[in-house]
Amino acid sequence: MQNKGLIKVFAILFGLVCIYQLSFTYITNNVESEAEEFAAQKIDASVENYSDLRDQAEQKYLDSIGNKDIIAGITYNTAKDKELNKGLDLKGGINVILQISVEDIIRGLANDSKDPAFNKALTEAREESVTSQDDYIDIFFEKFDAIPDAKLASPDIFANKTLSDDITYDMSNDQVKPIIRRKVDESITSAFEVLRKRIDKFGVTQPNIQRLGNSGRILVELPGAKDVNRIQNLLQSTAQLEFWHVFKNTEFGGFLAQANQVLKNVVSEEEKATEVIDTTKQTDSDIDDLLADAEDSTAVQTNNPLFDLVIGPGAQGGPVLAYFNVQDTAKVNSYLSMPQVRNLLPAEQRYARFVWGVPDDETNATGLYALKSNRENQPPLSGSVITDAQQTYDQVGRVAVSMQMDGTGAKIWEEMTGYASNNQTQIAIVLDNVVYSAPGVSTGAISGGRSEITGDFSIEEGKDLANVLRAGKLPASAEIISSEIVGPSLGQEAIDSGMLSFGIALVLVLLWMIFYYGKAGLFADVALIVNILFIFGILAGLGAVLTLPGIAGIVLTIGMSVDANVLIFERIKEELAKGKSQAESIKDGFSNALSSILDANITTGLTGFILLILGTGPIKGFATTLLIGIATSLFTAIFITRLFIDGYGKNGKSLEFATGITKNLFKGMNTDFLGKRKVAYIISGILIVISLGSLLTQQLNLGVDFVGGRTYTVRFDQDVSPTEVQNILEERFGNAEAKTFGPNNQLKITTNYKIEEEGTAIDEEIQEGLFESLQPYLPGDLSEDEFINGSSDKTVGIMESMKVGPTIAEDIKAASFWAVLGSLIVVFLYILLRFRKWQFSLGAVVAVFHDVLIVLGVFSLLYKFMPFSLEINQAFIAAILTVIGYSLNDTVVVFDRIREYVNEHTTWKLGKTVNAALNSTLSRTLNTSLTTLVVLLAIFIFGGESIRGFMFALIVGVVVGTYSSIFIATPVMFDSVKKKSSIQDKEEKVEEEATA
């Protein structure tokens, strides 16, 4: 090997760099362990809420020593910024995809136009976008163009004052479209920046925020974040701050009384209309029930539909009309929006807008306000005039938010406060349609533009509000269309199980290599450990995120790294068997194995790139570690291993590449594999027919990734029956599924209840319903907050949750289809380019289709019976692509040997050449497959419940892929060659041209 000294220097320096990068993780882990011990000593476990108090004490400790020098000028804070990032599944936290409403942006650009054509196109676009893969704006333009004589450049739509510099009345629709597209993109970019500023101020370490294409979707990942509700509100809040004059409750007393009187009749008639009884089917036993219903209906006449919901009056002359329970607000809203009720308002109150105040956490009560709105529903002053906002305290020590306005806002604010002072009225401060406070003004007009928001909120809520106002408002509403929430305790369990499986797999592989190859195997083990060091060092240096599938990718890389060494060692053994010297055998063995190693790793690398491009979240983590592992395993196998064994054979030193037990394994094999291909075709045909039959009848267990819905991992303090729980939840949600997930005290609960409705209110409704339904199985002292949120060491409650909206589910399905199809096309083209015969590509792709169909069939047949989840989700697609890569890895090694033998043995018939190639690579094929299976089984058994289905798919794929590379790919290639000497003739011609 040339430049051996240079490679040694590079390997040593690169190893030191990796150790340096990983040292930051070591430092942070040490400091955080000290902080944990400090908190445990300070807060006894007998104290109420000790876990939360320990978290606070731990954070205070870290804050106090954050900038202290630990070693060589490195502080905890600097080390924390450079540590190896952990994903949500290892650290806990929240991952959401926000959909910025393009419809809201378009409405805003049109100044909320009332044009019928414009609004018709918006409505139709909204309905179609639910199931369409096209962008909303494309659908809107298509619907608008379908309306006769509709002009985007109408003064009632986009040719308005706001867009006068860009759009004129004489423009065609095609001229306006690119301008609107650009404006929409600018608004989404603005939303992205607003969210980034909010997240930066939130205090979460290593946040990740990125735009997803041009669809208006924004991915936000916050590892380690615990207060889920706070984060969701922060992300979705549009910060639509408005200042309104507000009516006094004395002005609305008469209206509310009249409304209640009208509602008596309206509600009674509606209830009667819904009670349709088929009297012809009544039996004698039903008469009593009918009489009871009649009595109930007469009782309705004496009820007060509106007043019965009031739980308290507002202060005399104040802005609160009355107080209601939060759960009754929807009903009150429906009452007050009825035309019969709205018609009761006098002329001066015709445009009154009813809104709610901030709910009281203890009483669950909220106040009803009436804002002095107008025909356009535009406030006298909006939050766009805010130039700065800070969390402060008011005169009595309550949390407040102080704001500063610009010149225009200061002038309007002075006018508003002057009016309120003169008329002894209040000004409502409304944020996102919620009244935070409605103070009166007793000191005259307020000049200078300074104002203050007070309310019953915590310091964190005050900071969040100031942060939102300072960062700016979102240009449109943002809905969470997909979310994944992992509790910190589940993350720690994932770390423990992941590292355990990693350690067991590593030890088994190291022992196997020594058992099979003796001292040479020991050198391969050293190269393998160096490889792992390189992988973790590169991950830390690049700032990549380590996930549980990422750990699986690293462990799979161990198998691939071993594969490269196996290829090299097997070739060296072949060269020794030819009677060559050891030095020459080592040289030729490395040289001859290089082609197979490169081909095998490139095919796997291509599927890894497709995963990286099309995958999201943990799948990207898997692809990242897989690709890094491919590169480092190539380097360590080709160069590091050779550094150890290259000296043997010189100066009389010898090295055995086998042990006494394995020395003669697979030696002299001469199996007629092609002669058995018809039997293999029959077996594979039967398996494929069974798989297709199951896929058509039983189908697949599609996860929420593909069908949409919500799924919760709920842990109990006792074993529970999934059937009982499912029956209870079906009564509550109509549609629900409960399955044991890991131990018998843990269930995976899935429902698509109200999945098409967005907003945190729906999420909270389902979580509340889940808690109430599951109470018989939960500890009696467990609160709803503990069940949903809980502490970092919680052992009961929701451990993990995930939500996928129907729109994004369709997108995931489409992306998965193109990922699989794209990988097949790319690999087909690569093999065609590499081997220059379409028969090789055909054999490889047929084998891959064979493998994928059988894996799908196994999942379809077994998902109802297996004690672990066999859902078809994004992780499964990653497994399928990995199976494709692995199957091709095996196949390419065989094809490479066939090509080599065709050139070496020019007088042999093709059948003899193929059989000889299969026999010569059998040792490598079985050795690599066995090693990889040992690795995968270790992860399957010890790696945690969340990736057990993922590992099962890989295990089935490796077994089937090993079989197909021998009995499907090669025979199909052989049978597709019409003239059995054609490959041979082609290779000879190429060789002759090269010689000439």
Secondary structure, DSSP 8 states (H G I E B T S, - for coil): -TTHHHHHHHHHHHHHHHHHHHHHHHHHHHHHHHHHHHHHHHS-TTSTTHHHHHHHHHHHHHHHHTTSEEETTEEHHHHHHHS-EE-HHHH-EEEEEEEE-HHHHHHHHTTS---HHHHHHHHHHHHHHTT-SS-HHHHHHHHHHTSTT--TT-TTTTSSSTTTTT--TT--HHHHHHHHHHHHHHHHHHHHHHHHHHHHHHT-SS-EEEEETTTTEEEEEEET---HHHHHHHHH----EEEEEE--GGGTHHHHHHHHHHHHHHHHHHHHHH----GGG--GGGHHHHHHHHHHHHHHTT--TTGGGEEEE--TTSS--EEEEGGGHHHHHHHHTSHHHHTTS-GGGTT-EEEEE---TTT-EEEEEEE---TT---SEEGGGEEEEEEEE-TTS-EEEEEEE-HHHHHHHHHHHHHHHHHT-EEEEEETTEEEE--B--S----SSEEEEE-S--HHHHHHHHHHHHH---SS-EEEEEEEEE-HHHHHHHHHHHHHHHHHHHHHHHHHHHHHHTHHHHHHHHHHHHHHHHHHHHHHHHT-EE-HHHHHHHHHHHHHHHHHHHHHHHHHHHHHHTT--HHHHHHHHHHHHHHHHHHHHHHHHHHHHHHHHH--THHHHHHHHHHHHHHHHHHIIIIIHHHHHTTTTSTT----SS-TTTTTTTTT----TGGGHHHHHHHHHHHHHHHHHHHHHT---B-HHHH-EEEEEEE-SS---HHHHHHHHHHHHSS-EEEE-SSTTEEEEEE-TTTT--SHHHHHHHHHHHHHHHGGGS-TT--HHHHHT--TT--SEEEEEEEE-HHHHHHHHHHHHHHHHHHHHHHHHHHHHHHS-HHHHHHHHHHHHHHHHHHHHHHHHHTTT-SS---BSHHHHHHHHHHHHHHHHHHHHHHHHHHHHHHH-TTS-HHHHHHHHHHHHHHHHHHHHHHHHHHHHHHHHHS-GGGHHHHHHHHHHHHHHHHHIIIIIHHHHHHH-SSTTHHHHHHHHHHHHHH-
